[in-house]
Amino acid sequence: MRLLALAALVVATGCANSARLGPNADEVVGTESLVRYLEDVGFTLAPAGLTSSTVPLAVSATYRVTGVANPSVIEVFEFETDEAAEDGLTQLRAEIRSRVRQEVYARGPLVVYYRPAEYRRGDNRSLRLALADALGGPRGGA
């Protein structure tokens, strides 16, 4: 009996360990998977509409993010290729260089522009860490 109970415990532990314990940032490959990842880690995203793209030739959507100290906005650009994303990233860096508390995150064809919606107390470290986890550290932020 003890051997059978021990075997059941080993099987149950193995199954639990092989199950996904939480959201996986490595699965972020596009706008939908990024939104799903951020919602899975506890943020609330509300579409704020398509944007007349700041960076040409990229699909762009804006989301208002709540569930953080300071409501924020992310603008997501999804490019056709990694090379096009690098060009778009260069343009975004130039655009936000003079602005305060704004950052750009990028990986592959995905570029995300982050900014607090309102300038008040709260630095949204949790949101910035989630974006860095999904896309790598901020690149060219102001």
Phi and psi in degrees as GROMACS dihedral restraints (atoms count N, CA, C in turn):
[ dihedral_restraints ]
;  ai    aj    ak    al  type     phi  dphi    fc
    3     4     5     6     1   -61.9    20    10
    4     5     6     7     1   -40.0    20    10
    6     7     8     9     1   -63.4    20    10
    7     8     9    10     1   -41.4    20    10
    9    10    11    12     1   -64.6    20    10
   10    11    12    13     1   -42.4    20    10
   12    13    14    15     1   -64.4    20    10
   13    14    15    16     1   -40.4    20    10
   15    16    17    18     1   -64.6    20    10
   16    17    18    19     1   -41.8    20    10
   18    19    20    21     1   -62.9    20    10
   19    20    21    22     1   -41.7    20    10
   21    22    23    24     1   -63.2    20    10
   22    23    24    25     1   -39.3    20    10
   24    25    26    27     1   -64.7    20    10
   25    26    27    28     1   -42.6    20    10
   27    28    29    30     1   -63.4    20    10
   28    29    30    31     1   -44.1    20    10
   30    31    32    33     1   -63.9    20    10
   31    32    33    34     1   -45.0    20    10
   33    34    35    36     1   -63.1    20    10
   34    35    36    37     1   -41.7    20    10
   36    37    38    39     1   -65.1    20    10
   37    38    39    40     1   -42.6    20    10
   39    40    41    42     1   -62.2    20    10
   40    41    42    43     1   -41.6    20    10
   42    43    44    45     1   -65.9    20    10
   43    44    45    46     1   -41.3    20    10
   45    46    47    48     1   -65.2    20    10
   46    47    48    49     1   -39.4    20    10
   48    49    50    51     1   -70.7    20    10
   49    50    51    52     1   -30.2    20    10
   51    52    53    54     1   -82.2    20    10
   52    53    54    55     1   -17.6    20    10
   54    55    56    57     1   -71.7    20    10
   55    56    57    58     1   149.3    20    10
   57    58    59    60     1   -69.1    20    10
   58    59    60    61     1   122.6    20    10
   60    61    62    63     1   -82.6    20    10
   61    62    63    64     1   -15.2    20    10
   63    64    65    66     1  -174.3    20    10
   64    65    66    67     1  -174.3    20    10
   66    67    68    69     1   -61.5    20    10
   67    68    69    70     1   145.3    20    10
   69    70    71    72     1  -112.6    20    10
   70    71    72    73     1   112.7    20    10
   72    73    74    75     1   -64.3    20    10
   73    74    75    76     1   -24.8    20    10
   75    76    77    78     1   -67.9    20    10
   76    77    78    79     1   -16.1    20    10
   78    79    80    81     1   -85.3    20    10
   79    80    81    82     1    -2.2    20    10
   81    82    83    84     1   -77.3    20    10
   82    83    84    85     1   111.3    20    10
   84    85    86    87     1  -128.8    20    10
   85    86    87    88     1    -7.8    20    10
   87    88    89    90     1  -161.8    20    10
   88    89    90    91     1  -176.8    20    10
   90    91    92    93     1   -59.1    20    10
   91    92    93    94     1   -48.0    20    10
   93    94    95    96     1   -62.4    20    10
   94    95    96    97     1   -43.4    20    10
   96    97    98    99     1   -69.8    20    10
   97    98    99   100     1   -31.3    20    10
   99   100   101   102     1   -66.5    20    10
  100   101   102   103     1   -45.9    20    10
  102   103   104   105     1   -61.1    20    10
  103   104   105   106     1   -45.4    20    10
  105   106   107   108     1   -61.0    20    10
  106   107   108   109     1   -42.8    20    10
  108   109   110   111     1   -61.7    20    10
  109   110   111   112     1   -48.2    20    10
  111   112   113   114     1   -63.6    20    10
  112   113   114   115     1   -37.8    20    10
  114   115   116   117     1   -67.7    20    10
  115   116   117   118     1   -38.1    20    10
  117   118   119   120     1   -63.8    20    10
  118   119   120   121     1   -31.8    20    10
  120   121   122   123     1   -89.4    20    10
  121   122   123   124     1     4.0    20    10
  123   124   125   126     1   114.4    20    10
  124   125   126   127     1     5.3    20    10
  126   127   128   129     1   -95.0    20    10
  127   128   129   130     1   155.8    20    10
  129   130   131   132     1  -110.0    20    10
  130   131   132   133     1   123.5    20    10
  132   133   134   135     1  -114.2    20    10
  133   134   135   136     1   132.0    20    10
  135   136   137   138     1  -121.3    20    10
  136   137   138   139     1   123.6    20    10
  138   139   140   141     1   -58.3    20    10
  139   140   141   142     1   133.9    20    10
  141   142   143   144     1  -109.5    20    10
  142   143   144   145     1    12.4    20    10
  144   145   146   147     1   103.6    20    10
  145   146   147   148     1   168.2    20    10
  147   148   149   150     1   -77.2    20    10
  148   149   150   151     1   149.6    20    10
  150   151   152   153     1  -105.5    20    10
  151   152   153   154     1   146.2    20    10
  153   154   155   156     1   -72.9    20    10
  154   155   156   157     1   100.6    20    10
  156   157   158   159     1   -43.0    20    10
  157   158   159   160     1   125.5    20    10
  159   160   161   162     1   -66.6    20    10
  160   161   162   163     1   -39.8    20    10
  162   163   164   165     1  -102.7    20    10
  163   164   165   166     1   125.0    20    10
  165   166   167   168     1   -65.5    20    10
  166   167   168   169     1   154.7    20    10
  168   169   170   171     1    64.8    20    10
  169   170   171   172     1    32.7    20    10
  171   172   173   174     1  -137.3    20    10
  172   173   174   175     1   139.4    20    10
  174   175   176   177     1   -70.7    20    10
  175   176   177   178     1   131.1    20    10
  177   178   179   180     1  -133.6    20    10
  178   179   180   181     1   137.5    20    10
  180   181   182   183     1  -137.5    20    10
  181   182   183   184     1   147.2    20    10
  183   184   185   186     1  -114.3    20    10
  184   185   186   187     1   138.5    20    10
  186   187   188   189     1  -129.0    20    10
  187   188   189   190     1   138.3    20    10
  189   190   191   192     1   -92.1    20    10
  190   191   192   193     1   128.3    20    10
  192   193   194   195     1  -108.9    20    10
  193   194   195   196     1   124.9    20    10
  195   196   197   198     1  -121.3    20    10
  196   197   198   199     1   176.1    20    10
  198   199   200   201     1    89.9    20    10
  199   200   201   202     1    18.7    20    10
  201   202   203   204     1  -130.7    20    10
  202   203   204   205     1   168.6    20    10
  204   205   206   207     1   -58.9    20    10
  205   206   207   208     1   -38.2    20    10
  207   208   209   210     1  -131.1    20    10
  208   209   210   211     1   113.4    20    10
  210   211   212   213     1   -48.9    20    10
  211   212   213   214     1   140.5    20    10
  213   214   215   216     1  -131.1    20    10
  214   215   216   217     1   170.7    20    10
  216   217   218   219     1  -127.8    20    10
  217   218   219   220     1   135.1    20    10
  219   220   221   222     1  -120.7    20    10
  220   221   222   223     1   138.5    20    10
  222   223   224   225     1  -112.6    20    10
  223   224   225   226     1   122.8    20    10
  225   226   227   228     1  -107.2    20    10
  226   227   228   229     1   124.4    20    10
  228   229   230   231     1  -110.9    20    10
  229   230   231   232     1   125.8    20    10
  231   232   233   234     1  -115.8    20    10
  232   233   234   235     1   110.1    20    10
  234   235   236   237     1   -91.1    20    10
  235   236   237   238     1   162.8    20    10
  237   238   239   240     1   -70.8    20    10
  238   239   240   241     1   -36.7    20    10
  240   241   242   243     1  -136.1    20    10
  241   242   243   244     1   163.8    20    10
  243   244   245   246     1   -63.0    20    10
  244   245   246   247     1   -37.1    20    10
  246   247   248   249     1   -65.3    20    10
  247   248   249   250     1   -42.4    20    10
  249   250   251   252     1   -63.6    20    10
  250   251   252   253     1   -36.3    20    10
  252   253   254   255     1   -64.6    20    10
  253   254   255   256     1   -39.2    20    10
  255   256   257   258     1   -62.7    20    10
  256   257   258   259     1   -41.4    20    10
  258   259   260   261     1   -63.4    20    10
  259   260   261   262     1   -44.0    20    10
  261   262   263   264     1   -63.0    20    10
  262   263   264   265     1   -38.2    20    10
  264   265   266   267     1   -62.6    20    10
  265   266   267   268     1   -39.9    20    10
  267   268   269   270     1   -61.5    20    10
  268   269   270   271     1   -42.5    20    10
  270   271   272   273     1   -66.3    20    10
  271   272   273   274     1   -40.7    20    10
  273   274   275   276     1   -64.1    20    10
  274   275   276   277     1   -41.5    20    10
  276   277   278   279     1   -57.1    20    10
  277   278   279   280     1   -45.0    20    10
  279   280   281   282     1   -63.9    20    10
  280   281   282   283     1   -37.9    20    10
  282   283   284   285     1   -69.2    20    10
  283   284   285   286     1   -39.6    20    10
  285   286   287   288     1   -96.0    20    10
  286   287   288   289     1     0.6    20    10
  288   289   290   291     1   -52.6    20    10
  289   290   291   292     1   -38.3    20    10
  291   292   293   294     1   -90.9    20    10
  292   293   294   295     1    -2.9    20    10
  294   295   296   297     1   -93.6    20    10
  295   296   297   298     1   156.7    20    10
  297   298   299   300     1  -103.5    20    10
  298   299   300   301     1   144.9    20    10
  300   301   302   303     1    59.8    20    10
  301   302   303   304     1    39.4    20    10
  303   304   305   306     1  -127.6    20    10
  304   305   306   307     1   141.7    20    10
  306   307   308   309     1  -136.6    20    10
  307   308   309   310     1   156.8    20    10
  309   310   311   312     1  -120.6    20    10
  310   311   312   313     1   131.9    20    10
  312   313   314   315     1  -118.3    20    10
  313   314   315   316     1   143.3    20    10
  315   316   317   318     1  -152.3    20    10
  316   317   318   319     1   144.7    20    10
  318   319   320   321     1  -157.4    20    10
  319   320   321   322     1   128.7    20    10
  321   322   323   324     1    59.4    20    10
  322   323   324   325     1  -134.9    20    10
  324   325   326   327     1   -84.3    20    10
  325   326   327   328     1     5.3    20    10
  327   328   329   330     1  -105.8    20    10
  328   329   330   331     1   128.1    20    10
  330   331   332   333     1  -127.6    20    10
  331   332   333   334     1   129.3    20    10
  333   334   335   336     1  -122.1    20    10
  334   335   336   337     1   129.8    20    10
  336   337   338   339     1  -105.9    20    10
  337   338   339   340     1   119.6    20    10
  339   340   341   342     1  -111.9    20    10
  340   341   342   343     1   139.1    20    10
  342   343   344   345     1  -155.6    20    10
  343   344   345   346     1   146.1    20    10
  345   346   347   348     1   -64.6    20    10
  346   347   348   349     1   141.5    20    10
  348   349   350   351     1   -72.9    20    10
  349   350   351   352     1   -31.6    20    10
  351   352   353   354     1  -134.9    20    10
  352   353   354   355     1   147.0    20    10
  354   355   356   357     1   -95.2    20    10
  355   356   357   358     1    97.4    20    10
  357   358   359   360     1  -146.9    20    10
  358   359   360   361     1   179.1    20    10
  360   361   362   363     1   -58.6    20    10
  361   362   363   364     1   139.9    20    10
  363   364   365   366     1   118.1    20    10
  364   365   366   367     1   124.4    20    10
  366   367   368   369     1  -103.8    20    10
  367   368   369   370     1    -0.3    20    10
  369   370   371   372     1    57.1    20    10
  370   371   372   373     1    36.4    20    10
  372   373   374   375     1   -54.9    20    10
  373   374   375   376     1   -39.3    20    10
  375   376   377   378     1   -63.1    20    10
  376   377   378   379     1   -40.8    20    10
  378   379   380   381     1   -68.2    20    10
  379   380   381   382     1   -43.9    20    10
  381   382   383   384     1   -63.6    20    10
  382   383   384   385     1   -37.1    20    10
  384   385   386   387     1   -67.6    20    10
  385   386   387   388     1   -39.2    20    10
  387   388   389   390     1   -64.4    20    10
  388   389   390   391     1   -41.6    20    10
  390   391   392   393     1   -64.3    20    10
  391   392   393   394     1   -41.6    20    10
  393   394   395   396     1   -64.9    20    10
  394   395   396   397     1   -37.6    20    10
  396   397   398   399     1   -64.4    20    10
  397   398   399   400     1   -41.8    20    10
  399   400   401   402     1   -78.2    20    10
  400   401   402   403     1   -34.2    20    10
  402   403   404   405     1  -125.0    20    10
  403   404   405   406     1    -2.3    20    10
  405   406   407   408     1    94.9    20    10
  406   407   408   409     1   166.1    20    10
  408   409   410   411     1   -60.0    20    10
  409   410   411   412     1   164.3    20    10
  411   412   413   414     1   -60.9    20    10
  412   413   414   415     1   143.5    20    10
  414   415   416   417     1  -125.1    20    10
  415   416   417   418     1   114.3    20    10
  417   418   419   420     1    73.0    20    10
  418   419   420   421     1    27.4    20    10
  420   421   422   423     1   -72.9    20    10
  421   422   423   424     1   159.4    20    10
